[in-house]
Amino acid sequence: MKIVGIRAFGGPEALEVLDVPEPHAGPGEVRIRVRAAAVSPTDTVLRSGAQDMGGQEPPYIPGMDAAGVVDEVGDDAGWRIGDEVMALALPRAARRGAYAEYLVAPSDSIARIPAGIGLEASATLPMNGLTAVQTLEKLDLAEGSVLAITGAAGTLGNYLIQLAKEAGLTVVADAAEQDADLVAALGADHVVERGDDVAERIRELFPDGVDAVADAAVMNELAAGAVRDGGGFATVRGWDGDPGRGITVHPIRVGEEYSSGAKLDRLRALAEADLLSPRIADVLPAERAAEAHRRLEAGGLRGRIVLTF
């Protein structure tokens, strides 16, 4: 099968179109003929060599988001050939990543795609959607609580805003001037200017601090100052700092959601109800993966670039 793989870590040029043996579905698994794979910052981190691959041999296959059509079903898998599904992939695990023509996945790790949005848009939902779900679960905020979100104009930030509003939270979101209208349209109750002083800007609105921060922008200590004493701070890149003041730091690890097909199906339902808004920046053939990585690393994208196979 065709993959976009990495034989040696490096810049975008390290991504190569390669041929490798096809995988096959075992008991309790399905094989997905991947049609779309979203490109995310996590993929660029892997490509650069900044992730421990756990002894896995190259070629490494990036990609944590896939959407496609079930074309092979193992015993007791419970799916049918022809089902259109979306899946979370784990590039560092045995089944590897989503930049591939075929992806084998446990039957409980996938969900049907939302009706009416297509495979490309559906491919933007699994990783960031499940990351947002886990963030809100770990912060465990009561209805009416105040949540601040950094990186609100990005894909994870978008989903956090919409899921937080669906949960009855008050949302403070950061945004550059050109993104303020977008962030407000997603449902943020308050929009503050992004930047290293974001905690001060949030404190101007809530002098005692907010109940929690979801730090999608990976600002770490610069954002933690916005949290009230005894509040919560969700970190998506494993920050091990201690903000003090009784604040609980919650590491968010989307790999823990690999078998969260039921949660992924809830995201499907929310997207069908127009309560969750997948956004695509561009659609490129898989052979242009290096271009997709260059554009992502240059910054400024709103929505995901999606590779098609």
Salt bridges, closest charged atoms under 4 A:
GLU16 OE1 - ARG7 NH2 2.47
GLU22 OE1 - ARG31 NH1 2.88
GLU29 OE1 - ARG95 NH2 2.75
ASP71 OD2 - ARG31 NH2 2.94
GLU72 OE1 - HIS24 ND1 3.04
GLU72 OE1 - ARG31 NH2 3.90
ASP83 OD1 - ARG112 NH1 3.34
GLU101 OE2 - ARG33 NH2 3.59
GLU137 OE1 - LYS263 NZ 2.95
GLU166 OE1 - ARG266 NH2 2.70
ASP179 OD2 - ARG302 NH2 2.82
ASP189 OD2 - LYS165 NZ 2.79
GLU193 OE1 - ARG201 NH2 3.73
ASP197 OD1 - ARG201 NE 3.30
ASP211 OD1 - ARG228 NE 2.71
ASP229 OD1 - ARG245 NH1 2.70
GLU256 OE1 - LYS138 NZ 3.59
GLU257 OE1 - LYS263 NZ 3.00
ASP265 OD1 - ARG268 NE 2.68
GLU272 OE1 - ARG268 NH1 2.78
ASP282 OD2 - ARG295 NH1 2.84
GLU287 OE2 - LYS2 NZ 2.74
GLU291 OE1 - ARG288 NE 2.86
GLU291 OE2 - ARG295 NH1 3.72
GLU297 OE2 - ARG47 NH2 3.01
